[in-house]
Amino acid sequence: MPLMLHPVTAQKILDTWARKPLDFAPGTEWQYSNTNYVIAGLIVEKASGQPLLQFLQEKIFTPLNMKGVADTDVAKLGDTDPGGYLRYALGPPHPAPKEGSGWLFAAGELAMPAEDLAKWDIAIIHQKLMKPASYQDFETEVLLKNGLATGYGLGLAVGSELGHRSLSHDGEVSGFASANVVFPDERVAIVVLTNLDATGAPIAIATGIAPLLLVRDDSATPEKLAQARQIFEGLQHGTINRSLFTDNANFYFNEQALRDFAASLGPLGTPEDFTQVFQESRGGMKERVYTITFPKTRLRAWTYEMPDGKLEQYQIAARN
């Protein structure tokens, strides 16, 4: 908005937005709010007696050897850094305007190389900066008064991806968008920084990388991968080897099902890639999930294998 091209103070932001009536009673709903981060930043300043960036430098950036952190509120990025861009609908990229001084504050005035953000992620994995109890609070999903989950902890999204616990946050300022995902139990993290705003690219890139990091050592045996691909190729022609399936699965693969599989999958041709991305045990069966890639589409396949090796399910769907 035009107002954001002019300087502002954190106190002015609070006076303008934080004094408005509440949208709901505390604890009854949850919404993300940049203004709440501005409030949190002012609390840090009052509690520490220091400017926010000085506090962060002493308590976080220096201990973690994060040497490339820049305060974009002080000055724009240097000539060696990428410029930020925006697009109108599907038009060409244009240089994005810089927010006025003071607008980002505790909600997003930091810029840094992916390497430095990775150091922050590593500190989360190794719990370097705080006591274990503090990290427990930091990573615990907040519940509403009625018991519903918010999907959010203390400043980060708490969830799971491909069956693995994840701590994440994405962000956007004028001309830039980012995504940061930590899988603390697997001791891996993904950092994606882009110089275009209003884009889902960072999340899409991070989502695409995650399966490559989270595939288990025992997941993609050549025999099972080859079998899954052979079954898929047969379904493209409306045929299956019924000896590979349980009675329940054979009941599912009736004549109508086989016609629909062939009509919808056959025209796709030969897959460019057929990869197993996930495996887990469920209800005494082994679940395996595959990604099947074609030039213009991607599919998701998943199987459930009984202890005797026969398949109880073989499902195909579009991958969103």
Beta strands, then each sheet from edge to edge (+ up, - down):
strand 1: 70-71
strand 2: 85-86
strand 3: 94-95
strand 4: 110-111
strand 5: 157-161
strand 6: 164-173
strand 7: 176-183
strand 8: 188-194
strand 9: 273-282
strand 10: 285-293
strand 11: 298-305
strand 12: 311-318
sheet 1: 1+ 4-
sheet 2: 2+ 3-
sheet 3: 5+ 6- 7+ 8-
sheet 4: 9+ 10- 11+ 12-
end
